[in-house]
Amino acid sequence: MASREMIEELGATYNVPVLVLHDFDISGFTIFGTLRSSTRRYTYKRKFEVVDLGLRLADIEGLEREDVHISSPAKTAATLRRHGATKEEIQILVEQGQRIELNALASDELVGLIERKLDEIGISKIIPDENVLADAYRRMHRQAVIQAEIDRLIDDLNEDVIEIPTGLRQHIEKELEADPTQSWDELLREIVDDSVEGREP
């Protein structure tokens, strides 16, 4: 119920489609059907769009199938029809007792499937307006300038001449004996910070 309340709020309030990606199996069709329609347990109060991106008959040719046991074929077939499965899909799922999972697809095949279905329903990448782009440019420009300065400092830093304090391990052991809740790397960081702060400019 909570998931249905959430998608109703998101879909209806912001006018965005709810995209459902699912396996070619009874659960997949049931999930899609339940999300798009009111049921006895939950009635939608506002309209929004639910789009099926899941595996359908046209998508499963050549994919590995798994056998499943159907305990109530007639009831299962009726459920699938109610949730939008075609006669041919019901034949595979119920009469043949087979299912196909999304992970039967290789990664590039799965991405291709999703991209194709998004293209079919007219969903594409968007470019923000000028104000959003300008803010993003300023943020990325600051990040690039800071990273360039960090890279320059790293290039200029000669780690071969960094002087390691004497008795480093003994100092850390002493601090841990006094306060075992500390960690050695935290103590080491404090020592390094003190050393850097104490350098002549």
Stockholm file with secondary structure:
# STOCKHOLM 1.0

chainA/1-201         MASREMIEELGATYNVPVLVLHDFDISGFTIFGTLRSSTRRYTYKRKFEVVDLGLRLADIEGLEREDVHISSPAKTAATLRRHGATKEEIQILVEQGQRIELNALASDELVGLIERKLDEIGISKIIPDENVLADAYRRMHRQAVIQAEIDRLIDDLNEDVIEIPTGLRQHIEKELEADPTQSWDELLREIVDDSVEGREP
#=GR chainA/1-201 SS CHHHHHHHHHHHHHTCCEEECCCBSHHHHHHHHHHHSCCSSCCCCSCCCEEECSCCGGGCTTCCCEECCCSCHHHHHHHHHHTTCCHHHHIIIIISCEEBCGGGSCHHHHHHHHHHHHHHTTCCCCCCCHHHHHHHHHHHHHHHHHHHHHHHHHHHCCGGGCCCCTTHHHHHHHHHHHCTTSCHHHHHHHHHHHHHHTSCC
#=GC SS_cons         CHHHHHHHHHHHHHTCCEEECCCBSHHHHHHHHHHHSCCSSCCCCSCCCEEECSCCGGGCTTCCCEECCCSCHHHHHHHHHHTTCCHHHHIIIIISCEEBCGGGSCHHHHHHHHHHHHHHTTCCCCCCCHHHHHHHHHHHHHHHHHHHHHHHHHHHCCGGGCCCCTTHHHHHHHHHHHCTTSCHHHHHHHHHHHHHHTSCC
//
